């Protein structure tokens, strides 16, 4: 038999053994097969954003106007009292 065919057959045999070992569940270390399956980390879902007051809330509008200097603190207090706060 020519050396090239012998080499090809030997390589094919080695490759098939490697593939069989790679895809089989038998490993040389017996403790590997006895080990429990790995634990997965618990899934944490995203938390909803905290509720923010609506932009059209009268208290927020008055507080923003006071902060911008559009109204005085006395006008702010009077408006809050008129709104029932």
PDB file of N, CA, C and O in Angstrom:
ATOM      1  N   UNK A   1       0.856  -1.173   0.000  1.00  0.00           N
ATOM      2  CA  UNK A   1       0.000   0.000   0.000  1.00  0.00           C
ATOM      3  C   UNK A   1       0.904   1.238   0.000  1.00  0.00           C
ATOM      4  O   UNK A   1       1.870   1.303   0.760  1.00  0.00           O
ATOM      5  N   UNK A   2       0.594   2.203  -0.838  1.00  0.00           N
ATOM      6  CA  UNK A   2       1.431   3.401  -0.884  1.00  0.00           C
ATOM      7  C   UNK A   2       1.373   4.143   0.463  1.00  0.00           C
ATOM      8  O   UNK A   2       0.356   4.098   1.155  1.00  0.00           O
ATOM      9  N   UNK A   3       2.456   4.816   0.823  1.00  0.00           N
ATOM     10  CA  UNK A   3       2.499   5.496   2.123  1.00  0.00           C
ATOM     11  C   UNK A   3       1.433   6.577   2.271  1.00  0.00           C
ATOM     12  O   UNK A   3       0.988   6.848   3.387  1.00  0.00           O
ATOM     13  N   UNK A   4       1.027   7.182   1.203  1.00  0.00           N
ATOM     14  CA  UNK A   4       0.043   8.257   1.298  1.00  0.00           C
ATOM     15  C   UNK A   4      -1.307   7.733   1.773  1.00  0.00           C
ATOM     16  O   UNK A   4      -1.953   8.367   2.607  1.00  0.00           O
ATOM     17  N   UNK A   5      -1.739   6.596   1.262  1.00  0.00           N
ATOM     18  CA  UNK A   5      -3.017   6.028   1.684  1.00  0.00           C
ATOM     19  C   UNK A   5      -2.967   5.594   3.140  1.00  0.00           C
ATOM     20  O   UNK A   5      -3.922   5.786   3.892  1.00  0.00           O
ATOM     21  N   UNK A   6      -1.838   5.005   3.529  1.00  0.00           N
ATOM     22  CA  UNK A   6      -1.694   4.569   4.906  1.00  0.00           C
ATOM     23  C   UNK A   6      -1.789   5.775   5.850  1.00  0.00           C
ATOM     24  O   UNK A   6      -2.433   5.708   6.897  1.00  0.00           O
ATOM     25  N   UNK A   7      -1.139   6.871   5.464  1.00  0.00           N
ATOM     26  CA  UNK A   7      -1.145   8.090   6.272  1.00  0.00           C
ATOM     27  C   UNK A   7      -2.568   8.649   6.364  1.00  0.00           C
ATOM     28  O   UNK A   7      -3.000   9.063   7.440  1.00  0.00           O
ATOM     29  N   UNK A   8      -3.289   8.665   5.259  1.00  0.00           N
ATOM     30  CA  UNK A   8      -4.649   9.197   5.255  1.00  0.00           C
ATOM     31  C   UNK A   8      -5.560   8.348   6.127  1.00  0.00           C
ATOM     32  O   UNK A   8      -6.399   8.882   6.852  1.00  0.00           O
ATOM     33  N   UNK A   9      -5.401   7.033   6.065  1.00  0.00           N
ATOM     34  CA  UNK A   9      -6.242   6.155   6.866  1.00  0.00           C
ATOM     35  C   UNK A   9      -5.941   6.342   8.360  1.00  0.00           C
ATOM     36  O   UNK A   9      -6.855   6.378   9.183  1.00  0.00           O
ATOM     37  N   UNK A  10      -4.640   6.460   8.702  1.00  0.00           N
ATOM     38  CA  UNK A  10      -4.248   6.645  10.088  1.00  0.00           C
ATOM     39  C   UNK A  10      -4.795   7.977  10.629  1.00  0.00           C
ATOM     40  O   UNK A  10      -5.288   8.039  11.755  1.00  0.00           O
ATOM     41  N   UNK A  11      -4.704   9.024   9.829  1.00  0.00           N
ATOM     42  CA  UNK A  11      -5.211  10.335  10.236  1.00  0.00           C
ATOM     43  C   UNK A  11      -6.723  10.287  10.416  1.00  0.00           C
ATOM     44  O   UNK A  11      -7.255  10.866  11.363  1.00  0.00           O
ATOM     45  N   UNK A  12      -7.410   9.607   9.524  1.00  0.00           N
ATOM     46  CA  UNK A  12      -8.863   9.496   9.639  1.00  0.00           C
ATOM     47  C   UNK A  12      -9.244   8.748  10.909  1.00  0.00           C
ATOM     48  O   UNK A  12     -10.210   9.111  11.579  1.00  0.00           O
ATOM     49  N   UNK A  13      -8.483   7.696  11.244  1.00  0.00           N
ATOM     50  CA  UNK A  13      -8.764   6.943  12.460  1.00  0.00           C
ATOM     51  C   UNK A  13      -8.571   7.817  13.697  1.00  0.00           C
ATOM     52  O   UNK A  13      -9.393   7.800  14.613  1.00  0.00           O
ATOM     53  N   UNK A  14      -7.473   8.585  13.718  1.00  0.00           N
ATOM     54  CA  UNK A  14      -7.208   9.477  14.854  1.00  0.00           C
ATOM     55  C   UNK A  14      -8.312  10.518  14.998  1.00  0.00           C
ATOM     56  O   UNK A  14      -8.795  10.791  16.097  1.00  0.00           O
ATOM     57  N   UNK A  15      -8.694  11.084  13.871  1.00  0.00           N
ATOM     58  CA  UNK A  15      -9.724  12.123  13.898  1.00  0.00           C
ATOM     59  C   UNK A  15     -11.038  11.563  14.420  1.00  0.00           C
ATOM     60  O   UNK A  15     -11.700  12.209  15.233  1.00  0.00           O
ATOM     61  N   UNK A  16     -11.424  10.388  13.975  1.00  0.00           N
ATOM     62  CA  UNK A  16     -12.701   9.837  14.427  1.00  0.00           C
ATOM     63  C   UNK A  16     -12.645   9.508  15.917  1.00  0.00           C
ATOM     64  O   UNK A  16     -13.653   9.651  16.610  1.00  0.00           O
ATOM     65  N   UNK A  17     -11.490   9.071  16.426  1.00  0.00           N
ATOM     66  CA  UNK A  17     -11.376   8.819  17.869  1.00  0.00           C
ATOM     67  C   UNK A  17     -11.501  10.112  18.654  1.00  0.00           C
ATOM     68  O   UNK A  17     -12.173  10.169  19.684  1.00  0.00           O
ATOM     69  N   UNK A  18     -10.846  11.146  18.152  1.00  0.00           N
ATOM     70  CA  UNK A  18     -10.932  12.445  18.840  1.00  0.00           C
ATOM     71  C   UNK A  18     -12.377  12.942  18.864  1.00  0.00           C
ATOM     72  O   UNK A  18     -12.864  13.410  19.893  1.00  0.00           O
ATOM     73  N   UNK A  19     -13.047  12.835  17.733  1.00  0.00           N
ATOM     74  CA  UNK A  19     -14.430  13.299  17.668  1.00  0.00           C
ATOM     75  C   UNK A  19     -15.320  12.482  18.582  1.00  0.00           C
ATOM     76  O   UNK A  19     -16.214  13.029  19.228  1.00  0.00           O
ATOM     77  N   UNK A  20     -15.091  11.189  18.645  1.00  0.00           N
ATOM     78  CA  UNK A  20     -15.896  10.340  19.520  1.00  0.00           C
ATOM     79  C   UNK A  20     -15.674  10.726  20.971  1.00  0.00           C
ATOM     80  O   UNK A  20     -16.623  10.769  21.753  1.00  0.00           O
ATOM     81  N   UNK A  21     -14.430  11.008  21.338  1.00  0.00           N
ATOM     82  CA  UNK A  21     -14.138  11.409  22.714  1.00  0.00           C
ATOM     83  C   UNK A  21     -14.722  12.780  23.011  1.00  0.00           C
ATOM     84  O   UNK A  21     -15.179  13.043  24.123  1.00  0.00           O
ATOM     85  N   UNK A  22     -14.703  13.648  22.011  1.00  0.00           N
ATOM     86  CA  UNK A  22     -15.203  14.994  22.226  1.00  0.00           C
ATOM     87  C   UNK A  22     -16.713  15.013  22.446  1.00  0.00           C
ATOM     88  O   UNK A  22     -17.215  15.777  23.270  1.00  0.00           O
ATOM     89  N   UNK A  23     -17.426  14.181  21.715  1.00  0.00           N
ATOM     90  CA  UNK A  23     -18.875  14.215  21.770  1.00  0.00           C
ATOM     91  C   UNK A  23     -19.482  13.212  22.738  1.00  0.00           C
ATOM     92  O   UNK A  23     -20.703  13.169  22.891  1.00  0.00           O
ATOM     93  N   UNK A  24     -18.670  12.418  23.383  1.00  0.00           N
ATOM     94  CA  UNK A  24     -19.219  11.454  24.337  1.00  0.00           C
ATOM     95  C   UNK A  24     -19.272  12.077  25.724  1.00  0.00           C
ATOM     96  O   UNK A  24     -18.617  13.088  25.980  1.00  0.00           O
ATOM     97  N   UNK A  25     -20.041  11.484  26.610  1.00  0.00           N
ATOM     98  CA  UNK A  25     -20.149  11.984  27.977  1.00  0.00           C
ATOM     99  C   UNK A  25     -19.193  11.291  28.928  1.00  0.00           C
ATOM    100  O   UNK A  25     -19.212  11.574  30.126  1.00  0.00           O
ATOM    101  N   UNK A  26     -18.368  10.405  28.436  1.00  0.00           N
ATOM    102  CA  UNK A  26     -17.439   9.711  29.323  1.00  0.00           C
ATOM    103  C   UNK A  26     -16.126  10.477  29.367  1.00  0.00           C
ATOM    104  O   UNK A  26     -15.484  10.698  28.341  1.00  0.00           O
ATOM    105  N   UNK A  27     -15.748  10.868  30.544  1.00  0.00           N
ATOM    106  CA  UNK A  27     -14.502  11.582  30.751  1.00  0.00           C
ATOM    107  C   UNK A  27     -13.599  10.720  31.616  1.00  0.00           C
ATOM    108  O   UNK A  27     -14.074   9.842  32.337  1.00  0.00           O
ATOM    109  N   UNK A  28     -12.311  10.966  31.546  1.00  0.00           N
ATOM    110  CA  UNK A  28     -11.368  10.151  32.300  1.00  0.00           C
ATOM    111  C   UNK A  28     -11.444  10.453  33.791  1.00  0.00           C
ATOM    112  O   UNK A  28     -11.075   9.604  34.602  1.00  0.00           O
ATOM    113  N   UNK A  29     -11.904  11.621  34.170  1.00  0.00           N
ATOM    114  CA  UNK A  29     -12.005  11.989  35.580  1.00  0.00           C
ATOM    115  C   UNK A  29     -13.378  11.560  36.097  1.00  0.00           C
ATOM    116  O   UNK A  29     -14.381  12.160  35.710  1.00  0.00           O
ATOM    117  N   UNK A  30     -13.456  10.543  36.960  1.00  0.00           N
ATOM    118  CA  UNK A  30     -14.773  10.072  37.419  1.00  0.00           C
ATOM    119  C   UNK A  30     -15.484  11.083  38.310  1.00  0.00           C
ATOM    120  O   UNK A  30     -16.712  11.076  38.381  1.00  0.00           O
ATOM    121  N   UNK A  31     -14.743  11.951  38.988  1.00  0.00           N
ATOM    122  CA  UNK A  31     -15.402  12.917  39.872  1.00  0.00           C
ATOM    123  C   UNK A  31     -16.181  13.955  39.065  1.00  0.00           C
ATOM    124  O   UNK A  31     -17.101  14.585  39.587  1.00  0.00           O
ATOM    125  N   UNK A  32     -15.817  14.133  37.807  1.00  0.00           N
ATOM    126  CA  UNK A  32     -16.524  15.101  36.983  1.00  0.00           C
ATOM    127  C   UNK A  32     -17.973  14.673  36.777  1.00  0.00           C
ATOM    128  O   UNK A  32     -18.879  15.504  36.835  1.00  0.00           O
ATOM    129  N   UNK A  33     -18.195  13.398  36.542  1.00  0.00           N
ATOM    130  CA  UNK A  33     -19.549  12.906  36.295  1.00  0.00           C
ATOM    131  C   UNK A  33     -20.397  12.902  37.557  1.00  0.00           C
ATOM    132  O   UNK A  33     -21.624  12.946  37.464  1.00  0.00           O
ATOM    133  N   UNK A  34     -19.778  12.852  38.737  1.00  0.00           N
ATOM    134  CA  UNK A  34     -20.522  12.824  39.992  1.00  0.00           C
ATOM    135  C   UNK A  34     -20.855  14.218  40.503  1.00  0.00           C
ATOM    136  O   UNK A  34     -21.642  14.352  41.441  1.00  0.00           O
ATOM    137  N   UNK A  35     -20.286  15.242  39.921  1.00  0.00           N
ATOM    138  CA  UNK A  35     -20.489  16.604  40.408  1.00  0.00           C
ATOM    139  C   UNK A  35     -21.916  17.054  40.118  1.00  0.00           C
ATOM    140  O   UNK A  35     -22.483  16.688  39.088  1.00  0.00           O
ATOM    141  N   UNK A  36     -22.508  17.852  41.024  1.00  0.00           N
ATOM    142  CA  UNK A  36     -23.857  18.372  40.763  1.00  0.00           C
ATOM    143  C   UNK A  36     -23.808  19.390  39.625  1.00  0.00           C
ATOM    144  O   UNK A  36     -22.746  19.948  39.348  1.00  0.00           O
ATOM    145  N   UNK A  37     -24.916  19.637  38.974  1.00  0.00           N
ATOM    146  CA  UNK A  37     -24.924  20.610  37.880  1.00  0.00           C
ATOM    147  C   UNK A  37     -24.614  22.008  38.424  1.00  0.00           C
ATOM    148  O   UNK A  37     -24.927  22.300  39.578  1.00  0.00           O
ATOM    149  N   UNK A  38     -24.013  22.860  37.623  1.00  0.00           N
ATOM    150  CA  UNK A  38     -23.675  24.205  38.098  1.00  0.00           C
ATOM    151  C   UNK A  38     -24.937  25.004  38.415  1.00  0.00           C
ATOM    152  O   UNK A  38     -25.971  24.839  37.768  1.00  0.00           O
ATOM    153  N   UNK A  39     -24.836  25.858  39.403  1.00  0.00           N
ATOM    154  CA  UNK A  39     -25.964  26.698  39.806  1.00  0.00           C
ATOM    155  C   UNK A  39     -25.994  27.947  38.933  1.00  0.00           C
ATOM    156  O   UNK A  39     -24.953  28.500  38.579  1.00  0.00           O
ATOM    157  N   UNK A  40     -27.184  28.373  38.599  1.00  0.00           N
ATOM    158  CA  UNK A  40     -27.323  29.598  37.824  1.00  0.00           C
ATOM    159  C   UNK A  40     -27.667  30.738  38.761  1.00  0.00           C
ATOM    160  O   UNK A  40     -28.338  30.544  39.775  1.00  0.00           O
ATOM    161  N   UNK A  41     -27.207  31.912  38.419  1.00  0.00           N
ATOM    162  CA  UNK A  41     -27.522  33.091  39.215  1.00  0.00           C
ATOM    163  C   UNK A  41     -29.006  33.412  39.053  1.00  0.00           C
ATOM    164  O   UNK A  41     -29.556  33.244  37.965  1.00  0.00           O
ATOM    165  N   UNK A  42     -29.658  33.870  40.117  1.00  0.00           N
ATOM    166  CA  UNK A  42     -31.079  34.212  39.992  1.00  0.00           C
ATOM    167  C   UNK A  42     -31.266  35.407  39.061  1.00  0.00           C
ATOM    168  O   UNK A  42     -30.428  36.308  39.000  1.00  0.00           O
ATOM    169  N   UNK A  43     -32.360  35.392  38.354  1.00  0.00           N
ATOM    170  CA  UNK A  43     -32.660  36.469  37.415  1.00  0.00           C
ATOM    171  C   UNK A  43     -33.238  37.641  38.186  1.00  0.00           C
ATOM    172  O   UNK A  43     -34.164  37.481  38.981  1.00  0.00           O
ATOM    173  N   UNK A  44     -32.686  38.816  37.944  1.00  0.00           N
ATOM    174  CA  UNK A  44     -33.220  40.017  38.575  1.00  0.00           C
ATOM    175  C   UNK A  44     -33.797  40.899  37.480  1.00  0.00           C
ATOM    176  O   UNK A  44     -33.116  41.261  36.521  1.00  0.00           O
ATOM    177  N   UNK A  45     -35.054  41.232  37.648  1.00  0.00           N
ATOM    178  CA  UNK A  45     -35.723  42.054  36.664  1.00  0.00           C
ATOM    179  C   UNK A  45     -35.540  43.524  37.023  1.00  0.00           C
ATOM    180  O   UNK A  45     -35.331  43.867  38.186  1.00  0.00           O
ATOM    181  N   UNK A  46     -35.619  44.370  36.037  1.00  0.00           N
ATOM    182  CA  UNK A  46     -35.478  45.804  36.261  1.00  0.00           C
ATOM    183  C   UNK A  46     -36.654  46.314  37.088  1.00  0.00           C
ATOM    184  O   UNK A  46     -37.797  45.903  36.887  1.00  0.00           O
ATOM    185  N   UNK A  47     -36.358  47.195  38.001  1.00  0.00           N
ATOM    186  CA  UNK A  47     -37.391  47.787  38.839  1.00  0.00           C
ATOM    187  C   UNK A  47     -37.989  48.994  38.117  1.00  0.00           C
ATOM    188  O   UNK A  47     -37.266  49.733  37.449  1.00  0.00           O
ATOM    189  N   UNK A  48     -39.290  49.200  38.243  1.00  0.00           N
ATOM    190  CA  UNK A  48     -39.883  50.380  37.618  1.00  0.00           C
ATOM    191  C   UNK A  48     -39.376  51.651  38.298  1.00  0.00           C
ATOM    192  O   UNK A  48     -39.052  51.650  39.486  1.00  0.00           O
ATOM    193  N   UNK A  49     -39.315  52.710  37.537  1.00  0.00           N
ATOM    194  CA  UNK A  49     -38.855  53.988  38.076  1.00  0.00           C
ATOM    195  C   UNK A  49     -39.851  54.486  39.117  1.00  0.00           C
ATOM    196  O   UNK A  49     -41.053  54.257  38.983  1.00  0.00           O
ATOM    197  N   UNK A  50     -39.360  55.164  40.153  1.00  0.00           N
ATOM    198  CA  UNK A  50     -40.287  55.681  41.160  1.00  0.00           C
ATOM    199  C   UNK A  50     -41.230  56.715  40.541  1.00  0.00           C
ATOM    200  O   UNK A  50     -40.858  57.464  39.638  1.00  0.00           O
ATOM    201  N   UNK A  51     -42.426  56.729  41.042  1.00  0.00           N
ATOM    202  CA  UNK A  51     -43.435  57.650  40.514  1.00  0.00           C
ATOM    203  C   UNK A  51     -43.034  59.088  40.818  1.00  0.00           C
ATOM    204  O   UNK A  51     -42.644  59.411  41.941  1.00  0.00           O
ATOM    205  N   UNK A  52     -43.131  59.937  39.820  1.00  0.00           N
ATOM    206  CA  UNK A  52     -42.815  61.348  39.991  1.00  0.00           C
ATOM    207  C   UNK A  52     -44.106  62.141  39.847  1.00  0.00           C
ATOM    208  O   UNK A  52     -45.008  61.751  39.106  1.00  0.00           O
ATOM    209  N   UNK A  53     -44.182  63.250  40.560  1.00  0.00           N
ATOM    210  CA  UNK A  53     -45.408  64.048  40.440  1.00  0.00           C
ATOM    211  C   UNK A  53     -45.578  64.558  39.007  1.00  0.00           C
ATOM    212  O   UNK A  53     -44.604  64.852  38.313  1.00  0.00           O
ATOM    213  N   UNK A  54     -46.815  64.653  38.594  1.00  0.00           N
ATOM    214  CA  UNK A  54     -47.109  65.113  37.238  1.00  0.00           C
ATOM    215  C   UNK A  54     -46.668  66.563  37.077  1.00  0.00           C
ATOM    216  O   UNK A  54     -46.702  67.341  38.030  1.00  0.00           O
ATOM    217  N   UNK A  55     -46.257  66.915  35.869  1.00  0.00           N
ATOM    218  CA  UNK A  55     -45.783  68.275  35.611  1.00  0.00           C
ATOM    219  C   UNK A  55     -46.914  69.293  35.719  1.00  0.00           C
ATOM    220  O   UNK A  55     -46.659  70.474  35.955  1.00  0.00           O
ATOM    221  N   UNK A  56     -48.157  68.851  35.551  1.00  0.00           N
ATOM    222  CA  UNK A  56     -49.276  69.789  35.619  1.00  0.00           C
ATOM    223  C   UNK A  56     -49.917  69.824  37.005  1.00  0.00           C
ATOM    224  O   UNK A  56     -51.020  70.350  37.160  1.00  0.00           O
ATOM    225  N   UNK A  57     -49.239  69.270  38.016  1.00  0.00           N
ATOM    226  CA  UNK A  57     -49.725  69.320  39.390  1.00  0.00           C
ATOM    227  C   UNK A  57     -49.633  70.770  39.880  1.00  0.00           C
ATOM    228  O   UNK A  57     -48.579  71.389  39.737  1.00  0.00           O
ATOM    229  N   UNK A  58     -50.697  71.325  40.450  1.00  0.00           N
ATOM    230  CA  UNK A  58     -50.681  72.739  40.863  1.00  0.00           C
ATOM    231  C   UNK A  58     -49.566  73.066  41.850  1.00  0.00           C
ATOM    232  O   UNK A  58     -48.972  74.143  41.784  1.00  0.00           O
ATOM    233  N   UNK A  59     -49.278  72.139  42.767  1.00  0.00           N
ATOM    234  CA  UNK A  59     -48.199  72.401  43.729  1.00  0.00           C
ATOM    235  C   UNK A  59     -46.857  72.526  43.017  1.00  0.00           C
ATOM    236  O   UNK A  59     -46.047  73.390  43.354  1.00  0.00           O
ATOM    237  N   UNK A  60     -46.626  71.667  42.041  1.00  0.00           N
ATOM    238  CA  UNK A  60     -45.360  71.698  41.304  1.00  0.00           C
ATOM    239  C   UNK A  60     -45.254  72.981  40.487  1.00  0.00           C
ATOM    240  O   UNK A  60     -44.196  73.608  40.436  1.00  0.00           O
ATOM    241  N   UNK A  61     -46.344  73.362  39.856  1.00  0.00           N
ATOM    242  CA  UNK A  61     -46.334  74.592  39.051  1.00  0.00           C
ATOM    243  C   UNK A  61     -46.041  75.795  39.932  1.00  0.00           C
ATOM    244  O   UNK A  61     -45.231  76.651  39.576  1.00  0.00           O
ATOM    245  N   UNK A  62     -46.696  75.858  41.078  1.00  0.00           N
ATOM    246  CA  UNK A  62     -46.456  76.986  41.988  1.00  0.00           C
ATOM    247  C   UNK A  62     -45.021  76.972  42.514  1.00  0.00           C
ATOM    248  O   UNK A  62     -44.382  78.022  42.592  1.00  0.00           O
ATOM    249  N   UNK A  63     -44.515  75.805  42.872  1.00  0.00           N
ATOM    250  CA  UNK A  63     -43.142  75.717  43.377  1.00  0.00           C
ATOM    251  C   UNK A  63     -42.143  76.139  42.304  1.00  0.00           C
ATOM    252  O   UNK A  63     -41.164  76.821  42.606  1.00  0.00           O
ATOM    253  N   UNK A  64     -42.378  75.743  41.066  1.00  0.00           N
ATOM    254  CA  UNK A  64     -41.486  76.153  39.976  1.00  0.00           C
ATOM    255  C   UNK A  64     -41.547  77.658  39.739  1.00  0.00           C
ATOM    256  O   UNK A  64     -40.515  78.291  39.517  1.00  0.00           O
ATOM    257  N   UNK A  65     -42.731  78.226  39.785  1.00  0.00           N
ATOM    258  CA  UNK A  65     -42.864  79.678  39.599  1.00  0.00           C
ATOM    259  C   UNK A  65     -42.170  80.435  40.720  1.00  0.00           C
ATOM    260  O   UNK A  65     -41.547  81.471  40.487  1.00  0.00           O
ATOM    261  N   UNK A  66     -42.279  79.910  41.948  1.00  0.00           N
ATOM    262  CA  UNK A  66     -41.591  80.533  43.081  1.00  0.00           C
ATOM    263  C   UNK A  66     -40.074  80.420  42.892  1.00  0.00           C
ATOM    264  O   UNK A  66     -39.345  81.373  43.164  1.00  0.00           O
ATOM    265  N   UNK A  67     -39.603  79.278  42.434  1.00  0.00           N
ATOM    266  CA  UNK A  67     -38.169  79.075  42.225  1.00  0.00           C
ATOM    267  C   UNK A  67     -37.629  79.977  41.117  1.00  0.00           C
ATOM    268  O   UNK A  67     -36.493  80.443  41.202  1.00  0.00           O
ATOM    269  N   UNK A  68     -38.422  80.227  40.087  1.00  0.00           N
ATOM    270  CA  UNK A  68     -37.974  81.102  39.000  1.00  0.00           C
ATOM    271  C   UNK A  68     -38.101  82.579  39.360  1.00  0.00           C
ATOM    272  O   UNK A  68     -37.591  83.437  38.640  1.00  0.00           O
ATOM    273  N   UNK A  69     -38.769  82.878  40.457  1.00  0.00           N
ATOM    274  CA  UNK A  69     -38.926  84.272  40.875  1.00  0.00           C
ATOM    275  C   UNK A  69     -40.115  84.956  40.242  1.00  0.00           C
ATOM    276  O   UNK A  69     -40.212  86.182  40.298  1.00  0.00           O
ATOM    277  N   UNK A  70     -41.016  84.213  39.647  1.00  0.00           N
ATOM    278  CA  UNK A  70     -42.198  84.801  39.020  1.00  0.00           C
ATOM    279  C   UNK A  70     -43.197  85.273  40.068  1.00  0.00           C
ATOM    280  O   UNK A  70     -43.922  86.240  39.836  1.00  0.00           O
ATOM    281  N   UNK A  71     -43.246  84.607  41.216  1.00  0.00           N
ATOM    282  CA  UNK A  71     -44.154  85.003  42.298  1.00  0.00           C
ATOM    283  C   UNK A  71     -43.342  85.118  43.587  1.00  0.00           C
ATOM    284  O   UNK A  71     -42.266  84.535  43.716  1.00  0.00           O
ATOM    285  N   UNK A  72     -43.880  85.878  44.528  1.00  0.00           N
ATOM    286  CA  UNK A  72     -43.220  86.054  45.827  1.00  0.00           C
ATOM    287  C   UNK A  72     -43.665  84.938  46.767  1.00  0.00           C
ATOM    288  O   UNK A  72     -44.657  84.261  46.496  1.00  0.00           O
ATOM    289  N   UNK A  73     -42.941  84.739  47.870  1.00  0.00           N
ATOM    290  CA  UNK A  73     -43.366  83.720  48.832  1.00  0.00           C
ATOM    291  C   UNK A  73     -44.777  83.967  49.380  1.00  0.00           C
ATOM    292  O   UNK A  73     -45.504  83.016  49.668  1.00  0.00           O
ATOM    293  N   UNK A  74     -45.166  85.241  49.524  1.00  0.00           N
ATOM    294  CA  UNK A  74     -46.520  85.538  50.004  1.00  0.00           C
ATOM    295  C   UNK A  74     -47.565  85.101  48.984  1.00  0.00           C
ATOM    296  O   UNK A  74     -48.594  84.528  49.344  1.00  0.00           O
ATOM    297  N   UNK A  75     -47.292  85.377  47.699  1.00  0.00           N
ATOM    298  CA  UNK A  75     -48.218  84.952  46.647  1.00  0.00           C
ATOM    299  C   UNK A  75     -48.294  83.419  46.586  1.00  0.00           C
ATOM    300  O   UNK A  75     -49.359  82.850  46.344  1.00  0.00           O
ATOM    301  N   UNK A  76     -47.164  82.773  46.805  1.00  0.00           N
ATOM    302  CA  UNK A  76     -47.126  81.307  46.816  1.00  0.00           C
ATOM    303  C   UNK A  76     -48.010  80.764  47.929  1.00  0.00           C
ATOM    304  O   UNK A  76     -48.813  79.858  47.707  1.00  0.00           O
ATOM    305  N   UNK A  77     -47.858  81.328  49.143  1.00  0.00           N
ATOM    306  CA  UNK A  77     -48.665  80.869  50.283  1.00  0.00           C
ATOM    307  C   UNK A  77     -50.147  81.117  50.042  1.00  0.00           C
ATOM    308  O   UNK A  77     -50.981  80.270  50.362  1.00  0.00           O
ATOM    309  N   UNK A  78     -50.480  82.282  49.475  1.00  0.00           N
ATOM    310  CA  UNK A  78     -51.880  82.607  49.199  1.00  0.00           C
ATOM    311  C   UNK A  78     -52.462  81.645  48.159  1.00  0.00           C
ATOM    312  O   UNK A  78     -53.601  81.197  48.297  1.00  0.00           O
ATOM    313  N   UNK A  79     -51.696  81.331  47.133  1.00  0.00           N
ATOM    314  CA  UNK A  79     -52.177  80.425  46.087  1.00  0.00           C
ATOM    315  C   UNK A  79     -52.344  79.015  46.645  1.00  0.00           C
ATOM    316  O   UNK A  79     -53.307  78.327  46.306  1.00  0.00           O
ATOM    317  N   UNK A  80     -51.412  78.576  47.500  1.00  0.00           N
ATOM    318  CA  UNK A  80     -51.522  77.250  48.108  1.00  0.00           C
ATOM    319  C   UNK A  80     -52.759  77.178  49.002  1.00  0.00           C
ATOM    320  O   UNK A  80     -53.464  76.169  49.017  1.00  0.00           O
ATOM    321  N   UNK A  81     -53.016  78.251  49.744  1.00  0.00           N
ATOM    322  CA  UNK A  81     -54.202  78.279  50.605  1.00  0.00           C
ATOM    323  C   UNK A  81     -55.476  78.264  49.761  1.00  0.00           C
ATOM    324  O   UNK A  81     -56.459  77.618  50.122  1.00  0.00           O
ATOM    325  N   UNK A  82     -55.453  78.972  48.645  1.00  0.00           N
ATOM    326  CA  UNK A  82     -56.619  79.007  47.767  1.00  0.00           C
ATOM    327  C   UNK A  82     -56.877  77.628  47.153  1.00  0.00           C
ATOM    328  O   UNK A  82     -58.025  77.264  46.897  1.00  0.00           O
ATOM    329  N   UNK A  83     -55.812  76.868  46.920  1.00  0.00           N
ATOM    330  CA  UNK A  83     -55.967  75.525  46.358  1.00  0.00           C
ATOM    331  C   UNK A  83     -56.347  74.497  47.419  1.00  0.00           C
ATOM    332  O   UNK A  83     -56.727  73.373  47.092  1.00  0.00           O
ATOM    333  N   UNK A  84     -56.245  74.876  48.666  1.00  0.00           N
ATOM    334  CA  UNK A  84     -56.628  73.967  49.740  1.00  0.00           C
ATOM    335  C   UNK A  84     -55.478  73.139  50.281  1.00  0.00           C
ATOM    336  O   UNK A  84     -55.705  72.103  50.907  1.00  0.00           O
ATOM    337  N   UNK A  85     -54.255  73.573  50.053  1.00  0.00           N
ATOM    338  CA  UNK A  85     -53.099  72.834  50.569  1.00  0.00           C
ATOM    339  C   UNK A  85     -52.566  73.464  51.817  1.00  0.00           C
ATOM    340  O   UNK A  85     -51.593  72.974  52.389  1.00  0.00           O
TER     341      UNK A  85
END
